[in-house]
C-alpha cells in the first residue's frame, strides 16, 4: 500500500523569487518512517480541482541535521509548485510517502574520496543533502560542485552554499555557471552543456582524480555531463543520476495501440503482489502499463511521476516478460535482477507476476 502520512509545515523560507524551502514535521508515530538517506526524496499528494496530483521533491537537509525539509521551485503551469510557493502556510499539513530514492552511495568515514556534483536549477536540492552529509561523515573527502543557472538571482541555496564553503574550508569547491550573466572568467559563463563540460575538464576540474560523480537536473544537461565524464575516463558505474524532468514530465506518453490489440486480441493474465496481498486480473498488453492496469483494479500501487524518472513505482518481475519503454531511475544491476518501473512496463507474455514487496 502506498501509505501517506500527514506532515505539518513548521517553516517556509523564501529562497529565490520563485522558490521556497519548506520544513516539515512528521507525526509522533511516524518519526522512524521519515528517517532518510542523503539524496532521497519525498512524494506528496494533493487534490487539485477534483484530481489527485503527486509530485516528488528532494530532501535538502543533512542526515544528522535533525530536520526534514524540501525545496520547491515554481514551474510555469505547475499546480503543486505554484501552490507551495503562493498558498502554503505554516501550520498547514501535506501528505507524503516515506523517503525513497537511490541517489547516494554508502558512506565510508575512513576513506578520502573525491566527489563531483553537477546540478542545474532546482537540481541543487539533493546536492545539499549529499554535501552536508558526506563532508560531515567523511572528514577526509572533498566535494566539487558545478551548478548551472540562468543568473545569480536564480541560484537556490546561494547563502547556504557559501556557509558550507566556510565550514568545510578547502574541502568544498563550488563553481557557478551562469547562462545569461557575464562573469569575470568566460569559462563560468554560458550553458552547462557538453562543450562547457569539456572546457571545465580541460582547464579547471581533474576528472581522473575523482571517485564518484552525481548529476541532477534536466535530461539534456544530464546526458551532456555524463558523456563528457565518460570521455574523460570515468566509469559508468561511478556516475549517479537524478532527473528532475524528462521528455514527458509528470506523465507517460500515450502508447499507440496496434490494430490487433484494438480488436481485443492481446490480453495478459497479470498478478500483482502488494503488502502481502495477491491480486489477479486481465489486462491489455498494448493499451495499459502494469501500473495503469493495477490502479484500474483499485490496487493502491505506489507511483509519483509516471515518466520513468522517480522509481517510486519500482517492483520485481517474478514471472513473464515486459517491455520497459523508459528507464531513468533503475541501475543496470537492478534491471538484471528483474526490477522494473511499472509505469513504463507493458506485458510481452500472456502471464506476468509483479511483486511490489521485494
C-alpha positions as CSV (number, residue, x, y, z in Angstrom):
1,X,0.0,0.0,0.0
2,X,1.2,3.5,-0.9
3,X,0.9,4.8,2.6
4,X,0.9,8.6,3.1
5,X,1.5,10.4,6.4
6,X,0.4,13.9,7.3
7,X,3.4,16.2,7.7
8,X,2.9,19.5,9.4
9,X,4.6,22.6,7.9
10,X,6.7,24.2,10.6
11,X,8.6,26.8,8.5
12,X,8.6,28.3,5.0
13,X,11.6,30.3,3.8
14,X,11.6,32.3,0.6
15,X,14.9,31.2,-1.1
16,X,14.7,32.9,-4.5
17,X,11.9,34.9,-6.2
18,X,10.4,31.6,-7.5
19,X,11.4,29.0,-4.9
20,X,10.7,28.2,-1.2
21,X,12.3,25.8,1.3
22,X,9.6,24.0,3.3
23,X,10.4,22.5,6.7
24,X,8.1,19.6,7.8
25,X,7.4,17.6,10.9
26,X,6.2,14.0,10.8
27,X,3.6,12.9,13.3
28,X,4.9,11.3,16.5
29,X,4.0,7.8,15.5
30,X,5.8,8.1,12.1
31,X,9.1,9.6,13.1
32,X,11.0,6.5,12.2
33,X,9.3,6.3,8.8
34,X,10.9,9.6,7.8
35,X,14.5,8.9,8.7
36,X,16.2,9.4,5.3
37,X,19.4,8.7,3.4
38,X,21.2,11.6,1.8
39,X,19.9,12.2,-1.7
40,X,16.4,10.8,-1.2
41,X,13.1,12.5,-2.0
42,X,9.5,12.7,-0.7
43,X,6.4,12.1,-2.8
44,X,3.5,14.4,-1.9
45,X,-0.1,14.1,-3.0
46,X,-2.8,16.8,-3.1
47,X,-6.2,17.1,-4.8
48,X,-6.5,20.0,-7.3
49,X,-9.9,20.6,-8.9
50,X,-11.0,17.1,-8.1
51,X,-7.9,15.4,-9.4
52,X,-5.2,13.8,-7.2
53,X,-1.8,15.0,-8.2
54,X,1.5,13.5,-7.0
55,X,4.9,15.3,-7.1
56,X,8.3,14.3,-5.7
57,X,10.8,16.8,-4.2
58,X,14.2,16.0,-2.9
59,X,15.1,16.4,0.8
60,X,17.6,19.2,1.2
61,X,19.0,18.6,4.6
62,X,21.8,16.5,6.0
63,X,21.1,13.2,7.6
64,X,22.2,14.5,11.1
65,X,20.6,18.0,10.8
66,X,17.6,16.9,12.8
67,X,15.1,18.5,10.3
68,X,13.1,17.4,7.3
69,X,12.9,20.0,4.5
70,X,12.4,20.2,0.8
71,X,13.0,22.9,-1.8
72,X,10.2,23.7,-4.2
73,X,10.8,25.8,-7.3
74,X,7.8,27.2,-9.1
75,X,7.2,25.8,-12.6
76,X,5.0,27.6,-15.1
77,X,1.7,25.8,-15.1
78,X,2.8,23.5,-12.2
79,X,-0.2,23.1,-9.8
80,X,1.8,21.8,-6.8
81,X,4.8,24.0,-7.2
82,X,2.6,27.1,-7.6
83,X,0.5,26.1,-4.5
84,X,3.7,25.6,-2.4
85,X,5.1,29.0,-3.5
86,X,2.0,31.1,-3.2
87,X,-0.6,29.5,-0.9
88,X,1.1,27.1,1.5
89,X,1.2,28.4,5.1
90,X,3.0,27.5,8.3
91,X,0.7,25.1,10.2
92,X,-0.7,23.5,7.1
93,X,-0.5,19.8,6.5
94,X,0.9,18.0,3.5
95,X,0.5,14.3,2.8
96,X,3.7,12.5,1.9
97,X,5.1,9.0,1.4
98,X,8.2,7.9,3.4
99,X,11.6,8.9,1.8
100,X,12.6,7.0,-1.3
101,X,15.4,7.1,-3.9
102,X,18.8,5.7,-4.7
103,X,20.7,8.9,-5.4
104,X,23.5,8.0,-3.0
105,X,26.3,5.6,-2.2
106,X,27.3,4.1,1.2
107,X,29.3,6.4,3.4
108,X,32.9,5.4,4.2
109,X,34.2,7.6,7.0
110,X,37.7,6.1,6.9
111,X,38.2,6.9,3.2
112,X,39.4,10.0,1.4
113,X,37.1,10.2,-1.6
114,X,36.8,13.0,-4.2
115,X,33.2,13.7,-5.3
116,X,32.0,15.7,-8.3
117,X,28.5,17.1,-8.3
118,X,26.6,18.7,-11.3
119,X,23.3,20.5,-10.7
120,X,21.0,22.5,-12.9
121,X,18.4,24.8,-11.3
122,X,16.4,23.0,-8.7
123,X,18.6,20.0,-9.2
124,X,20.6,21.5,-6.3
125,X,18.2,20.2,-3.7
126,X,19.5,16.7,-3.3
127,X,23.1,18.0,-3.7
128,X,22.6,20.0,-0.5
129,X,21.8,16.8,1.3
130,X,24.7,15.0,-0.2
131,X,27.2,17.7,0.5
132,X,26.1,18.2,4.1
133,X,26.1,14.5,4.9
134,X,29.2,13.4,3.0
135,X,31.5,16.2,4.3
136,X,30.4,15.6,7.9
137,X,30.6,11.8,7.7
138,X,33.8,11.5,5.6
139,X,36.3,14.1,7.1
140,X,39.0,13.3,4.6
141,X,36.7,13.6,1.5
142,X,36.3,16.6,-0.8
143,X,33.3,17.7,-3.0
144,X,33.4,19.9,-6.1
145,X,30.0,21.2,-7.2
146,X,29.3,22.7,-10.7
147,X,26.0,24.5,-10.5
148,X,24.3,25.9,-13.6
149,X,21.6,28.6,-13.5
150,X,20.2,31.5,-15.7
151,X,21.6,34.2,-13.4
152,X,22.8,35.0,-9.9
153,X,19.3,35.7,-8.6
154,X,18.1,32.2,-9.7
155,X,20.7,30.4,-7.6
156,X,18.9,28.3,-4.9
157,X,20.7,27.9,-1.6
158,X,23.2,30.5,-2.5
159,X,23.9,31.7,1.1
160,X,23.9,28.1,2.4
161,X,26.5,27.1,-0.1
162,X,28.7,30.0,0.9
163,X,28.3,29.0,4.6
164,X,29.2,25.4,3.8
165,X,32.3,26.5,1.9
166,X,33.4,28.3,5.1
167,X,32.6,25.4,7.3
168,X,34.4,22.9,5.1
169,X,37.3,25.2,4.1
170,X,39.4,23.7,1.3
171,X,37.1,20.6,1.1
172,X,34.1,22.1,-0.8
173,X,34.6,23.9,-4.1
174,X,31.6,25.5,-5.8
175,X,31.7,26.5,-9.5
176,X,28.7,28.6,-10.7
177,X,28.0,28.6,-14.4
178,X,25.6,31.4,-15.4
179,X,23.7,31.2,-18.7
180,X,22.6,34.8,-19.1
181,X,25.0,36.7,-17.0
182,X,28.6,37.7,-17.8
183,X,31.3,36.7,-15.3
184,X,34.9,37.7,-14.8
185,X,36.0,34.4,-16.2
186,X,34.4,33.4,-19.5
187,X,34.7,29.7,-18.5
188,X,31.9,30.3,-16.0
189,X,29.5,31.9,-18.4
190,X,27.1,30.1,-20.7
191,X,25.0,26.9,-20.6
192,X,26.1,23.8,-18.7
193,X,26.3,21.6,-21.9
194,X,28.8,19.2,-23.4
195,X,31.1,22.0,-24.7
196,X,31.1,23.7,-21.4
197,X,31.9,20.4,-19.6
198,X,34.8,19.8,-22.0
199,X,36.2,23.2,-21.2
200,X,35.8,22.8,-17.5
201,X,37.5,19.4,-17.5
202,X,40.4,20.6,-19.7
203,X,41.1,23.8,-17.6
204,X,39.6,23.5,-14.1
205,X,38.4,20.1,-13.0
206,X,40.6,16.9,-13.0
207,X,38.1,14.1,-13.6
208,X,40.8,11.5,-13.3
209,X,41.2,12.3,-9.6
210,X,37.5,11.9,-8.9
211,X,36.0,8.8,-7.4
212,X,32.3,9.5,-7.9
213,X,30.0,11.9,-9.8
214,X,26.4,12.9,-9.0
215,X,24.3,14.6,-11.7
216,X,20.8,16.2,-11.0
217,X,18.9,18.4,-13.4
218,X,17.1,18.4,-16.8
219,X,17.7,15.5,-19.1
220,X,19.8,17.4,-21.7
221,X,22.2,18.5,-19.1
222,X,22.4,15.1,-17.5
223,X,23.3,13.4,-20.8
224,X,25.8,16.1,-21.7
225,X,27.7,15.9,-18.4
226,X,27.6,12.1,-18.4
227,X,29.0,11.8,-21.9
228,X,31.8,14.3,-21.1
229,X,32.7,12.4,-17.9
230,X,32.9,9.1,-19.7
231,X,35.1,10.6,-22.4
232,X,37.5,11.6,-19.6
233,X,37.6,8.0,-18.5
234,X,35.1,7.9,-15.6
235,X,33.5,4.5,-15.2
236,X,29.8,4.4,-15.9
237,X,29.1,2.8,-12.6
238,X,30.7,5.7,-10.8
239,X,28.1,8.2,-12.2
240,X,24.8,8.6,-10.3
241,X,21.8,10.3,-11.9
242,X,18.7,12.0,-10.5
243,X,16.5,13.5,-13.2
244,X,14.1,16.3,-12.3
245,X,12.4,16.3,-15.7
246,X,12.2,14.1,-18.8
247,X,10.8,14.4,-22.3
248,X,7.4,13.6,-20.7
249,X,7.4,15.5,-17.4
250,X,4.7,14.2,-15.0
251,X,3.0,11.8,-17.3
252,X,3.7,8.9,-19.5
253,X,3.3,9.2,-23.3
254,X,0.1,7.6,-24.6
255,X,1.1,4.3,-26.3
256,X,-0.1,3.7,-29.8
257,X,-2.2,0.6,-29.9
258,X,-1.9,-1.9,-32.8
259,X,-4.9,-2.9,-34.9
260,X,-4.8,-6.4,-33.4
261,X,-4.7,-5.1,-29.9
262,X,-7.5,-2.7,-30.6
263,X,-9.6,-5.7,-31.7
264,X,-9.1,-7.2,-28.3
265,X,-6.6,-9.9,-29.2
266,X,-3.7,-9.0,-27.0
267,X,-4.6,-9.9,-23.4
268,X,-2.4,-10.8,-20.4
269,X,-3.1,-12.5,-17.1
270,X,-1.5,-10.3,-14.5
271,X,-0.8,-11.0,-10.8
272,X,0.2,-8.2,-8.5
273,X,1.6,-8.7,-5.0
274,X,1.4,-5.7,-2.7
275,X,1.7,-5.6,1.1
276,X,1.3,-9.4,1.2
277,X,-2.0,-9.4,-0.8
278,X,-2.2,-11.2,-4.1
279,X,-4.5,-9.8,-6.8
280,X,-5.0,-11.4,-10.3
281,X,-6.7,-9.7,-13.2
282,X,-6.7,-9.5,-17.0
283,X,-5.1,-6.6,-18.8
284,X,-4.4,-5.3,-22.3
285,X,-0.8,-5.9,-23.4
286,X,-0.7,-2.7,-25.5
287,X,-3.0,-0.1,-24.2
288,X,-2.0,0.0,-20.5
289,X,1.1,-0.1,-18.4
290,X,1.3,-2.5,-15.5
291,X,0.8,0.4,-13.1
292,X,-2.2,1.8,-15.0
293,X,-3.9,-1.6,-15.0
294,X,-3.2,-2.1,-11.3
295,X,-4.7,1.3,-10.5
296,X,-7.8,0.5,-12.7
297,X,-8.3,-2.6,-10.4
298,X,-8.3,-0.3,-7.4
299,X,-4.9,-1.6,-6.2
300,X,-3.1,1.2,-4.3
301,X,0.2,0.8,-6.1
302,X,2.9,3.4,-5.4
303,X,3.7,6.0,-8.0
304,X,4.6,9.6,-8.5
305,X,5.9,10.9,-11.8
306,X,4.6,8.2,-14.2
307,X,7.5,9.0,-16.5
308,X,10.2,6.5,-15.6
309,X,12.1,9.1,-13.6
310,X,11.5,8.7,-9.9
311,X,11.5,4.9,-9.2
312,X,8.5,5.2,-6.8
313,X,6.7,2.5,-8.8
314,X,9.6,0.0,-8.7
315,X,8.7,-3.6,-8.4
316,X,10.2,-7.0,-9.2
317,X,9.1,-9.1,-12.2
318,X,8.7,-12.6,-10.8
319,X,7.3,-14.3,-13.9
320,X,6.9,-13.4,-17.6
321,X,8.4,-10.6,-19.7
322,X,7.7,-6.9,-20.1
323,X,8.9,-4.1,-22.3
324,X,10.1,-1.1,-20.3
325,X,9.7,1.9,-22.6
326,X,11.8,4.4,-20.5
327,X,14.1,4.0,-17.6
328,X,15.8,7.0,-16.0
329,X,15.8,5.6,-12.4
330,X,16.9,2.0,-12.2
331,X,20.6,0.9,-12.2
332,X,21.7,-1.8,-14.6
333,X,22.2,-4.3,-11.8
334,X,18.6,-3.7,-10.7
335,X,17.2,-4.4,-14.2
336,X,19.4,-7.6,-14.3
337,X,17.8,-8.7,-11.1
338,X,14.4,-8.4,-12.5
339,X,13.2,-5.0,-11.2
340,X,11.0,-2.9,-13.4
341,X,9.3,0.5,-13.4
342,X,5.7,-0.5,-13.6
343,X,4.6,2.9,-15.0
344,X,6.7,2.2,-18.1
345,X,6.3,-1.6,-18.4
346,X,4.0,-3.4,-20.9
347,X,3.5,-7.2,-20.9
348,X,5.2,-9.2,-23.6
349,X,3.9,-12.6,-22.4
350,X,0.5,-14.0,-21.7
351,X,1.2,-14.1,-18.0
352,X,3.1,-11.8,-15.7
353,X,3.7,-11.7,-11.9
354,X,4.8,-8.4,-10.3
355,X,5.9,-8.1,-6.7
356,X,6.0,-4.6,-5.1
357,X,7.1,-6.1,-1.7
358,X,10.6,-7.1,-2.8
